[in-house]
Amino acid sequence: MFMHTFCRVFVRKDPSKLGQTLHINYHRFSPHLNCNLSSLKHPTIVDNEETQSDPHQSSPSSYISKRIEKRLEKAKSERIKLEDSQKMPKQSKEIVQDFLKNNNDDFPLEVPVDFPSDSQKYLNWYRSQERKAHRLKVDPETTTCILFPGQGSQFVGMGKALLDYPNVKEMFEIANNILGYDLLKFCLNGPQQELNKTRICQPAVLVTSLAAVEKLKTDHLQVIENCISVAGFSVGEFAALVFSGAITFEDAIKLVKVRAEVMQAASEAIPSGMLSVFCTHKTNLSLAMEVSREVCKQKHGIKNPICHVANYLYPDCKVIAGHEQAIEFIAQNAKDFGIKRTKRLAVSGAFHTSLMQDGLPEFSNALKKVEFQPPAIPVFSNVKAERYSNSNQEFQKLLKLHLVKPVKWEQTMHVLYSRKKGENFPHTYEVGPGKHLGTLLRMVNLTAFQNYHKVEI
């Protein structure tokens, strides 16, 4: 008679043999157990069933032996413990292959079925309730992705075509009350030089983009209803968060107001800028940025020069940002580093670099006042090129890092539009000023670009 008996069976490869040895751990046996555990032999599992040891000879006819045999039989029947770490029994392989053939949509598996993990994944799926659930198969072409542009896409006259749509004028009035100036006036009449200023440009792009959503609701409601994911470039990420329901329109205006002001102040404190760099396979951009920083140290006396990639646009194009002297050096010496051509951006500072560091405390305080909600639609972060979780802390952390970390737009496009050959793509709508994001999509994924649409504002 014994109590609290526990037996664990597992298979481990024996390096001295071609097969595997079944090792048996005995744990928490009662002290009253009248059995010599050392007398139990370890049965050996070999690849050839004909040479497998006789179970009657390898285990005693005792209660413990029966428990072990039951455990072993269960492990064999479920194929959890495989006979070889690199081979799958023929029967299990046929089961998995047949399963994949008939359930490809419900259980996509890209790795070869020769791996032991394939069998385990099949068993996990088979035991779950997921296989019993009814799932509708949706054609990707019936779904939509919405992209919101960022700073640099602004132009005088933007929003004029939206004023007759519901809620648009009210949105600009709410923004005017929060910002303290007439935003719509700058959008319609400029001048361009004023509109390009960060403190005005960022709220203008945000409100105009969300006003364009109202146009979509009126003219093409199904685009909103069928949206499966949303992303925004730089300040456009705040428009994406409002669209998904993560924050309110008013909170977004307040955050962007503070964000634009601290970025404008950081830009005015240190002469800096941003430069689009068009590369080839011969381009050595890392060396160009390193040399530019060294020139800033030796020639201009800058102790901690900054020159880094601020935006990943597509494989052959990046945006670098940093001290004005570093940017100017690369622009003038582009050919020496194999750079095809360069183009200055119409922005006032080195955004998404550590030169924005001084603005973090004030912006962090603003973020703490906002309560983020779980987004109804997946929103992809520029910092991680991954979707946001439902964590309030993650929203605050990533939006704070957003000031000083590069925009991983190219990586985000790969995540959104990676498909197997022959699969359809969702329809993509760029909602806001300009067509910059459509151009980037065309350079990253030409097939996905075939379903691109621009909402005119």
Helices and strands as residue ranges (DSSP letters): E 6-13, E 20-27, G 37-39, E 44-45, G 49-51, H 55-58, H 63-78, H 90-102, H 116-127, G 130-132, G 140-142, E 144-148, G 160-162, H 168-179, H 183-189, H 192-195, H 198-219, H 221-225, E 227-232, H 236-244, H 249-269, E 272-278, H 285-300, E 307-314, E 317-323, H 324-332, G 334-337, E 341-344, G 354-359, H 360-368, E 379-380, H 392-401, E 407-408, H 409-417, E 427-431, H 436-444, H 446-449, E 452-455
